[in-house]
Amino acid sequence: MTDTSHHDERIAKMTFASVYPHYVTKVEKKGRTKEELHKVIEWLTGFDDIKLQKMIADKATFEEFFAAAKLNPNAGLITGVICGYRVEEITNPLTQKVRYLDKLVDELAKGKKMEKILRAGS
């Protein structure tokens, strides 16, 4: 297992609002939509558009963001490498959730089918 402790505190205190525009840019640059991004975020967190906008407006940290989220029971099916780490091997629960989100955004940007991204039928 790769030690991520040096990232964990920084990630916890980072605001979702500071990263969200990068997610939008990343997916739109690859021909996907903000609506698709929101669908992916809702699948992972349970946040509808209203709740998501509130988290952004409140400048919620990732710690607060995921504390308020109802993580999808299939989130554990998200595997692979993101930012040099295997998401399934990350031991810090918050860092793992943030990397789950990063991985889903990455899959969306890479053109993966929505059913695959949302782990449908798994």
Secondary structure, 3 states (H helix, E strand, C coil): CCCCHHHHHHHHHCEHHHHHHHHHHHHHHCCCCHHHHHHHHHHHHCCCHHHHHHHHHCCCEHHHHHHHCCCCCCHHHCCCEECCEEHHHCCCHHHHHHHHHHHHHHHHHCCCCHHHHCCCCC
